[in-house]
Amino acid sequence: MRFLPNALIRYFPLFLVLKTIFFNEYLIYFLKIGLTCDWPCDGAKCSSDALRVFFIADTHLLGEREGHWFDKLRREWQMYRAYQTALFFLSPDAVFFLGDLMDEGQWGDKATFHRYADRFDSLFGSTSSDGPPVHVLAGNHDLGFHYTISPFRVEWFERRFNRSVVDTVVLKGQPFVLVTSMALHGDGCRFCEEAVTKLEALSYELDCAKLDNCPRNAPSQFQPYRRPILLQHFPLYRISDDDCFRDEDFDEDDPNRGDIYRPKWEALSEESTNLILRKLEPRAVFNGHTHRGCKKRWSRPFGVFWEYTVNSFSWRNGNRPTFLMATISKDDVLVGTCHLPNESTVINIYCIMAIITVIWISRSLLVARYPGVLRRYRSHSGFNKLIKSG
């Protein structure tokens, strides 16, 4: 009977380390996501036929050129565990990844690109038949910024992820338009002309669906008419995050909150923003790229809607990773934020574990080397004197 407590005492540091690793690398995700994340609903009622989707941005899977193996292991495990846990608890109908799937997709040859894509598939199950359908769009780290994009790289991405420069996805009658932000530079290049041509075609389809006068031999995918939801990598034009709504998800402590956004680099240009809003008249907009969350309200002349910039999903881009959950019906687009475990919390737990372990080992070594010290200390302790005096 004395074996178990003696073993626990003797191997206490080992048990502490194993339990801490289990908590930090596995259990913490169940506690954080399972207890704090839920689908947004209108009041107490949740429509059973509503569409439920995840919006995830900027996973930035580290590459072979600049990625360290331990950094790669840590970040990818964090994202894998968070994603699998979120699927387990929330069971979305679909998942959208809003660009920058890879950190070094703009470099390397075709074989390297496909290795990165294979890793993305292995982490997020975009080819799995068991999970929800996964839809992705390209970011600047997948293809490069506008002037560095190679036509070959665009073709690799389109073939691998079945995604063109401007694309449409319809889920449960809800239309989504996915746009490659780097094709909205407005300089007349072939890449940009292709995007503008497709936007013109979509605008025609939307207009005829809205007026209910589409040709019978060419029905619109937007019938019955619903304003589409726009998905892209870059935010719409804004000068800085000062335009963002300051709710509980707005990180006031972020030292980069006041940074000025350069058009065509950190956000779309004003001209491209006006073009895409005029052509599509979206009911909501979701994007990423900035590695911080933002919620901005837009009004006329393009109709009233909310723009949501999704924070990065990876610890590599910030201490407080999140993703968005949306409940979409014919009347509403309800959006909630799911906060993942903070990296600082995990590091602090490991530090506390290390301190306790060092103290325990130091005490054990001291007792083993000087066995009489502890007995002498106990015999002369104030506690024993107090007992004797009593």
Buried (B, 14 or more C-beta within 10 A) or exposed (E): EEEEEEEEEEEBBEEBBEEBEEBBBEEBBEEBBBEEBBBBBEEEEBBEEBBBBBBBBBBBBBBEEEBEEEEBEBBBEBBBBBBBBBBEBBEBBBBBBBBBBBBBBBBBEEEBBBBBBEBBBEBBBBEEEEBBBBBBBBBBBBBBBBEEBEEEBBEBBBEBBEBBBBBBBEBBBBBBBBBBBBBBBBEEBEBBEBBBEBBEEBBBBBBBBBEEEBEEEEEBBBBEBBBBBBBBBBBBBBEBBEBBEEEEBBBEEBEEBEEEBEBBEBBBBEBBBBBBBEBBBBBBBBBBBBBBBBBBEBEEEBEEBBBBBBBBBBBBBBEBBBBBBBBBBEEBBBBBBBBBBBBEBBEEBBEEBEEBBEEBEEEBEEEEEEEEEEEEEEEEEEEEEEEEEE
